[in-house]
Amino acid sequence: MLDYNQASNVGGWQWVAGCGADAAPYFRIFNPILQGEKFDKDGEYVKKWVPELKNLPKKFIHKPWDYTGENFKLGTDYPRPIVKHEEARVKALNAFKKI
């Protein structure tokens, strides 16, 4: 037996992630950094699934690019960010306003 329904599964996951096409209100754009700080305060989830960050102080676990310690080099030990959330949010809001 297979428990699967494409509309329910795909739509359900998009709704939970806050990225579905019908997200309302349109300006509700999740910030993954704030979500991590709110729901994974000590970084336990991150440390389990991103072992490159497990030795960072918890203050930097969700923002490793802010850490300047000698035992961690951004770009070598962990990739540099490819998205600046603040800029991406502004672009998304502007696009949504046009729709």
C-alpha positions in Angstrom: 0.0 0.0 0.0 1.3 3.4 -0.9 0.3 6.5 1.2 0.9 9.2 -1.4 -1.1 12.0 -3.0 0.8 14.4 -5.2 -1.4 17.4 -4.5 -1.5 16.8 -0.7 2.1 15.9 -0.3 3.7 18.6 -2.5 1.2 21.3 -1.4 1.4 20.2 2.2 5.2 20.4 2.3 5.2 23.8 0.6 2.7 25.1 3.1 4.7 23.9 6.0 7.9 25.4 4.6 6.1 28.7 3.9 7.0 28.6 0.2 3.9 27.6 -1.6 2.4 29.6 -4.4 -0.6 30.5 -2.3 1.3 31.8 0.7 -0.7 34.5 2.4 0.0 37.2 3.1 2.5 37.6 0.3 5.0 39.5 2.5 5.4 36.5 4.9 8.9 35.5 3.8 10.6 33.2 6.3 14.1 34.1 7.4 16.0 30.8 7.8 18.5 32.4 10.2 15.8 33.7 12.6 13.9 30.4 12.3 17.1 28.5 13.3 17.7 30.9 16.2 14.1 30.5 17.4 13.6 26.8 17.1 17.2 25.4 17.4 18.7 27.8 20.0 21.6 25.6 20.8 22.2 24.5 17.3 21.7 20.8 18.0 20.0 20.1 14.7 22.6 22.0 12.8 25.5 20.3 14.6 24.0 16.9 13.8 23.4 17.5 10.1 26.2 20.0 9.3 29.2 18.6 11.2 31.5 21.4 9.7 29.8 23.8 12.2 29.7 21.5 15.3 32.7 23.2 16.9 31.5 26.8 16.4 30.2 28.7 19.5 26.4 28.5 19.5 26.3 32.3 19.0 27.6 31.7 15.5 26.0 28.3 14.6 23.3 30.0 12.5 25.6 32.7 11.2 29.0 31.1 10.6 30.1 33.9 8.3 30.2 36.2 11.4 32.7 34.0 13.2 36.3 35.2 13.1 38.0 32.5 15.2 41.3 31.1 14.1 40.1 27.5 14.1 37.5 28.1 11.3 38.0 29.6 7.9 34.9 30.6 5.9 35.3 29.5 2.3 37.5 26.6 3.3 35.9 24.9 6.3 32.4 25.9 5.3 31.1 27.6 2.1 30.4 31.3 1.9 26.8 32.3 1.7 25.3 32.4 -1.8 22.2 34.4 -0.8 22.0 37.5 1.2 18.6 37.0 2.8 17.9 40.7 3.3 18.5 41.5 -0.4 16.6 38.4 -1.6 13.6 39.3 0.6 13.4 42.8 -0.9 13.6 41.3 -4.5 10.8 38.8 -3.6 8.6 41.5 -2.1 9.0 43.7 -5.1 8.2 40.8 -7.5 5.1 39.9 -5.4 3.8 43.5 -5.5 3.8 43.4 -9.3 1.7 40.3 -9.4 
